[in-house]
Amino acid sequence: MEYKVVPFIATLNQQKETSDTVADQLEKVIKLANLKGWEYVRLESVSTYVQAESGCFGFGGKPGYVSSYQMVVFSKS
């Protein structure tokens, strides 16, 4: 079995759109992959730790933080 993972970043104008917009965006990603022979498996959340930056001589440094990404998993037999 073969797998393919692609990032999914939804965009939403909260003043004009609803969560249906996000659902439509995900549906389009799934349908496009399906046309290419890929079958949707699931949506996964992947978290990673971004290292802190010390800055120059300690000035302008940024603390480390955790960032999360949504990944769409597809499979093909």
Backbone as a printed PyTorch tensor [residue, N CA C, xyz], in Angstrom:
tensor([[[  0.8460,  -1.1760,   0.0000],
         [  0.0000,   0.0000,   0.0000],
         [  0.8900,   1.2370,   0.0000]],

        [[  0.4610,   2.2410,  -0.7090],
         [  1.1870,   3.4940,  -0.8370],
         [  0.4140,   4.5870,  -0.0960]],

        [[  1.1440,   5.5080,   0.5300],
         [  0.5100,   6.6090,   1.2490],
         [  1.0040,   7.9480,   0.7380]],

        [[  0.1470,   8.9490,   0.8710],
         [  0.4820,  10.3210,   0.4960],
         [ -0.0840,  11.2230,   1.5930]],

        [[  0.7090,  12.1800,   2.0540],
         [  0.2750,  13.1150,   3.0910],
         [  0.4700,  14.5300,   2.5640]],

        [[ -0.5830,  15.3350,   2.6330],
         [ -0.5080,  16.7180,   2.1620],
         [ -0.9980,  17.6590,   3.2630]],

        [[ -0.3820,  18.8310,   3.3700],
         [ -0.8360,  19.7870,   4.3900],
         [ -2.1940,  20.3750,   4.0200]],

        [[ -2.9720,  20.6590,   5.0450],
         [ -4.2680,  21.3090,   4.8520],
         [ -4.3080,  22.5520,   5.7220]],

        [[ -4.4170,  23.7060,   5.0800],
         [ -4.5240,  24.9750,   5.7930],
         [ -5.8120,  25.6400,   5.3390]],

        [[ -6.7820,  25.6600,   6.2110],
         [ -8.0750,  26.2590,   5.8900],
         [ -7.9890,  27.7800,   6.0340]],

        [[ -8.7390,  28.4700,   5.1960],
         [ -8.8310,  29.9260,   5.3290],
         [-10.3040,  30.2860,   5.5080]],

        [[-10.5370,  31.2050,   6.4160],
         [-11.9120,  31.5510,   6.7600],
         [-11.9970,  33.0260,   7.1380]],

        [[-12.8970,  33.7400,   6.4980],
         [-13.2100,  35.1020,   6.8900],
         [-14.3820,  34.9910,   7.8650]],

        [[-14.1030,  35.1240,   9.1530],
         [-15.1200,  34.8960,  10.1750],
         [-16.2820,  35.8740,  10.1090]],

        [[-16.0970,  36.9910,   9.4410],
         [-17.1760,  37.9640,   9.3290],
         [-18.1680,  37.5920,   8.2360]],

        [[-17.7040,  36.8110,   7.2400],
         [-18.5570,  36.5010,   6.0940],
         [-18.8270,  35.0090,   5.9020]],

        [[-17.9990,  34.1510,   6.4980],
         [-18.0900,  32.7210,   6.2190],
         [-18.3120,  31.9160,   7.4900]],

        [[-18.7180,  30.6650,   7.3040],
         [-18.9470,  29.7680,   8.4380],
         [-18.0160,  28.5690,   8.3160]],

        [[-18.1290,  27.6560,   9.2470],
         [-17.3130,  26.4430,   9.2010],
         [-17.6290,  25.6010,   7.9650]],

        [[-18.7690,  25.8370,   7.3390],
         [-19.0880,  25.1430,   6.0840],
         [-18.0420,  25.4550,   5.0120]],

        [[-17.4720,  26.6380,   5.0550],
         [-16.4340,  27.0340,   4.1020],
         [-15.2050,  26.1440,   4.2670]],

        [[-14.8270,  25.8960,   5.5070],
         [-13.6830,  25.0270,   5.7830],
         [-13.9860,  23.6050,   5.3090]],

        [[-15.1850,  23.1350,   5.5740],
         [-15.5840,  21.7980,   5.1330],
         [-15.5180,  21.6960,   3.6110]],

        [[-15.9550,  22.7320,   2.9130],
         [-15.8960,  22.7470,   1.4480],
         [-14.4510,  22.7000,   0.9590]],

        [[-13.5550,  23.4250,   1.6300],
         [-12.1460,  23.4260,   1.2450],
         [-11.5430,  22.0270,   1.3960]],

        [[-11.8470,  21.3620,   2.5070],
         [-11.3330,  20.0190,   2.7340],
         [-11.9220,  19.0460,   1.7110]],

        [[-13.1940,  19.1970,   1.4300],
         [-13.8500,  18.3370,   0.4450],
         [-13.1850,  18.4640,  -0.9310]],

        [[-12.8050,  19.6800,  -1.3050],
         [-12.1430,  19.8950,  -2.5940],
         [-10.7940,  19.1920,  -2.6480]],

        [[-10.0380,  19.2390,  -1.5420],
         [ -8.7460,  18.5520,  -1.4790],
         [ -8.9490,  17.0510,  -1.6440]],

        [[ -9.9500,  16.5130,  -0.9650],
         [-10.2320,  15.0800,  -1.0270],
         [-10.6700,  14.6780,  -2.4320]],

        [[-11.5590,  15.4490,  -3.0350],
         [-12.0490,  15.1210,  -4.3760],
         [-10.9450,  15.1910,  -5.4170]],

        [[-10.0750,  16.1880,  -5.3140],
         [ -8.9750,  16.3170,  -6.2660],
         [ -8.0340,  15.1160,  -6.1720]],

        [[ -7.7190,  14.7090,  -4.9640],
         [ -6.8470,  13.5460,  -4.7780],
         [ -7.5330,  12.2810,  -5.2780]],

        [[ -8.8280,  12.1900,  -5.0490],
         [ -9.5860,  11.0210,  -5.4990],
         [ -9.5520,  10.8900,  -7.0180]],

        [[ -9.6120,  12.0090,  -7.7170],
         [ -9.5250,  11.9910,  -9.1800],
         [ -8.1830,  11.4340,  -9.6520]],

        [[ -7.1680,  11.5470,  -8.8070],
         [ -5.8320,  11.0490,  -9.1410],
         [ -5.5960,   9.6480,  -8.5990]],

        [[ -6.6690,   9.0160,  -8.0970],
         [ -6.5610,   7.6330,  -7.6350],
         [ -6.2460,   7.4400,  -6.1680]],

        [[ -6.2280,   8.5170,  -5.3930],
         [ -5.9340,   8.4230,  -3.9580],
         [ -7.2240,   8.3440,  -3.1660]],

        [[ -7.2140,   7.5260,  -2.1290],
         [ -8.3840,   7.3650,  -1.2570],
         [ -8.1140,   8.0610,   0.0730]],

        [[ -9.0670,   8.8710,   0.5040],
         [ -8.9470,   9.5910,   1.7770],
         [ -8.9050,   8.5930,   2.9330]],

        [[ -7.9630,   8.8030,   3.8610],
         [ -7.8550,   7.9610,   5.0560],
         [ -8.3180,   8.7380,   6.2880]],

        [[ -7.6790,   9.8890,   6.5500],
         [ -8.0420,  10.6900,   7.7260],
         [ -7.3190,  12.0310,   7.7150]],

        [[ -7.7420,  12.8960,   8.6200],
         [ -7.0960,  14.1860,   8.8580],
         [ -6.3200,  14.0550,  10.1600]],

        [[ -5.0230,  14.3200,  10.1090],
         [ -4.1610,  14.1790,  11.2840],
         [ -3.6480,  15.5360,  11.7200]],

        [[ -3.4980,  15.7060,  13.0150],
         [ -2.8780,  16.9020,  13.5650],
         [ -1.4490,  16.5330,  13.9770]],

        [[ -0.4860,  17.3010,  13.4720],
         [  0.9170,  17.0570,  13.7770],
         [  1.4590,  18.2760,  14.4980]],

        [[  2.0490,  18.0590,  15.6600],
         [  2.6200,  19.1610,  16.4300],
         [  4.1380,  19.0670,  16.4030]],

        [[  4.7780,  20.2200,  16.3770],
         [  6.2340,  20.2700,  16.4040],
         [  6.6810,  21.4160,  17.2960]],

        [[  7.8220,  21.2600,  17.9140],
         [  8.3720,  22.3080,  18.7620],
         [  9.3330,  23.1500,  17.9370]],

        [[  9.1050,  24.4510,  17.9020],
         [  9.9790,  25.3830,  17.1990],
         [ 10.9650,  25.9310,  18.2280]],

        [[ 12.2470,  25.7350,  17.9700],
         [ 13.2910,  26.1290,  18.9140],
         [ 13.2900,  27.6390,  19.1600]],

        [[ 13.6790,  28.0120,  20.3600],
         [ 13.7960,  29.4290,  20.7320],
         [ 14.9450,  30.0690,  19.9600]],

        [[ 14.8430,  31.3610,  19.7460],
         [ 15.9280,  32.1230,  19.1190],
         [ 16.5020,  33.0510,  20.1800]],

        [[ 17.8160,  33.0320,  20.3170],
         [ 18.4250,  33.8370,  21.3840],
         [ 18.5900,  35.2980,  21.0010]],

        [[ 18.5780,  35.6150,  19.7240],
         [ 18.7710,  37.0030,  19.3120],
         [ 20.2380,  37.3900,  19.3910]],

        [[ 20.5290,  38.5950,  19.0310],
         [ 21.9010,  39.0900,  19.0410],
         [ 22.2260,  39.6390,  20.4340]],

        [[ 23.1660,  39.0310,  21.1040],
         [ 23.5470,  39.4160,  22.4600],
         [ 22.3810,  39.3320,  23.4350]],

        [[ 21.4190,  38.4600,  23.1330],
         [ 20.2780,  38.2870,  24.0230],
         [ 19.1210,  39.2330,  23.7500]],

        [[ 19.3000,  40.1980,  22.8370],
         [ 18.2330,  41.1450,  22.5060],
         [ 17.4350,  40.6290,  21.3110]],

        [[ 16.1280,  40.8080,  21.3670],
         [ 15.2830,  40.3900,  20.2450],
         [ 15.0460,  38.8960,  20.1810]],

        [[ 15.3700,  38.2150,  21.2350],
         [ 15.1570,  36.7750,  21.2610],
         [ 13.6820,  36.4150,  21.2700]],

        [[ 13.3920,  35.2170,  20.8010],
         [ 12.0110,  34.7300,  20.7810],
         [ 11.9510,  33.3960,  21.5140]],

        [[ 10.9500,  33.2210,  22.3670],
         [ 10.8310,  31.9420,  23.0750],
         [ 10.3990,  30.8290,  22.1240]],

        [[ 10.6960,  29.6070,  22.4920],
         [ 10.2350,  28.4630,  21.7150],
         [  8.7390,  28.2900,  21.8760]],

        [[  8.1280,  27.5770,  20.9420],
         [  6.6800,  27.3600,  21.0030],
         [  6.3070,  26.1000,  20.2290]],

        [[  5.1150,  25.6180,  20.4860],
         [  4.5960,  24.4510,  19.7900],
         [  3.6860,  24.9330,  18.6640]],

        [[  3.8930,  24.3850,  17.4900],
         [  3.0830,  24.7320,  16.3280],
         [  2.3760,  23.4660,  15.8400]],

        [[  1.1090,  23.5900,  15.4740],
         [  0.3390,  22.4360,  15.0040],
         [ -0.0300,  22.5960,  13.5380]],

        [[ -0.0270,  21.4920,  12.8350],
         [ -0.3650,  21.4610,  11.4130],
         [ -1.3910,  20.3690,  11.1650]],

        [[ -2.2770,  20.6070,  10.2160],
         [ -3.2570,  19.6080,   9.8150],
         [ -2.7540,  18.9410,   8.5360]],

        [[ -2.7450,  17.6190,   8.5250],
         [ -2.2760,  16.8570,   7.3730],
         [ -3.3680,  15.8940,   6.9210]],

        [[ -3.6100,  15.8680,   5.6170],
         [ -4.6020,  14.9660,   5.0470],
         [ -3.8610,  13.7150,   4.5620]],

        [[ -4.2940,  12.5520,   5.0250],
         [ -3.6570,  11.2920,   4.6810],
         [ -4.5000,  10.5620,   3.6330]],

        [[ -3.8140,  10.1270,   2.5720],
         [ -4.4450,   9.3640,   1.5000],
         [ -3.6980,   8.0550,   1.3200]],

        [[ -4.3840,   7.0730,   0.7570],
         [ -3.7250,   5.7990,   0.4390],
         [ -4.1090,   5.3560,  -0.9640]],

        [[ -3.2710,   4.4670,  -1.4850],
         [ -3.5060,   3.9150,  -2.8170],
         [ -3.0280,   2.4580,  -2.7820]],

        [[ -3.8430,   1.5540,  -3.2780],
         [ -3.4530,   0.1320,  -3.2780],
         [ -2.5750,  -0.1990,  -4.4500]]])
